[in-house]
Amino acid sequence: MSPTPKKHKVKRLTRTSDFRRVYQKGTRFKSPNIRLYIQQMPTDAICLGVVVSKRVSKHATDRNRIRRIVKEWFVHSGSEAHSLGRDIVISIQSFSTLGAAGSKALRAELHDLNKEALRNE
C-alpha cells in the first residue's frame, strides 16, 4: 500500500516587509477586482497573505468574511496548483456583493486568475 501524498501546510505572510517584498519583486496578475502577486522563494513552503482594502467595506466583519472565503478557496483549490517555494499575496481591490452569489463570483474570479498565473509559469 502506497502512502498518501502529504499536503503541505500553507503558512501566513505576517510582516509588512514580506508584503512589500512580494509587491515589489513578485509577478503581478490582475482582474477587475483582485490582484495576485507571486514571488519565487528558496524555501520549501507556500506562504499566503490576503489583503482586503477598507474601500471594499468599512465593516471589519465583511472584510474578514472575504478573507475567510479567499483562504478557504486557496487551501481547497489553489495550494495544490502552486508549486512549493512561493510567497503569494491576494489583494482584493473592490467587491460589492457579499451574499452567496457574491462568494461564488469571488471564487470564480480567483479561479480565473489562478489559471492565468499557472499558464505564465
N, C-alpha and C positions, 0 to 999 in steps of 0.2 A: 504494500500500500504506500503510495507516494504522499509525502507531506503536503498539506495545503499551503498555497502561496501566502507568504507573510504580507499583511497590509502594513504599509509604512504610515506612521503617525504624522499627522500634519501639525507642525509647530506654528506658533504665532509670531508675527513680527510685532515688537512692542516699542522699540526705541525710535525716536524721531529721526535719529541719524540713519537707521536702517531704511526707513521710508524714503528719506531724501536720496540715499544711495540708489535705491531701486528706481525712483523717479528720474534721476539724472543719467544713470548708466544702463537702465533696462530698455528693452524693446517695448514700444507702445502700440497697442491696438485699441481702436475706439469704435464705438457705436453711438447712436444718438443719446443714450442715457448713461452709458458705462464706459470707463477707461480701464484697460487691463495692461499692467506693466509686468514684464517678466525679465529677471536677470539670472544668468547662469552663475552658480556658485561652486566652489571646490568641495563643499561639504556633501554629505550623503543624506540630506533631508530636504523636505519641502516645507518652506515657511510661507505662511499666508498672512496678509494684512488686509483688512476690509475698512474702507473709509466711506462714511456716509455724511455728506455735507449738510449743514443746517439749512441750506437752501431747499433741500428735499422736503424737510418737515421741521417745524420749530419744536415739535414734541419728541422728547427723547425716547418715548415708548415706540413711536413709529420708526425712528431711526434704528433702534435696537432690533425691532422685528425684521427690518430689511437685512440687517447684519446676520441674523439667525438664518434667514432664508438663503442668503449667499453662502454662508458656511456649510449649511446642510447640503446645498447643491454641490459645492466643491468636494465635500467628502464622498458623496454618493456617485458623482459622475466625473468630476474634474480631476481628482487626485490620481486616478488610475491612468488618465490620459497624459498627464505630465510626467516627464522623467524626473529622476531624483536630482538633487543638487540645484534647486531653483528657489529663488525668492519671488513671490508673486504678490502684487498689490492690486486689489479690485476696488476701484473708486466709483461710487455711484454719484453721478452729477445731478440728475433730476429724475424723479419718478412720481407720477401723480396719483395713480390708483394703488391702494394698499389692500384691497379685498382679495378674495380667492382668484378672481380674474387677473388682478394685478400681480399676484405672486407667480401665476402661470406665465404671464408676459415677461416678468423679470427672469424667470428660469429659461425661457425661450431665447431671450436676448443674450444671456450668459452662455447658453449652449452655442449659439451662432458665433459669438466672439471667441469661444474656446476652439471651435472648428477652424476659424481663420488663423488663430495662433498656431494650431497644430500643422496647418498647411505650410506655414512660413518657417517651420523649424529646420 
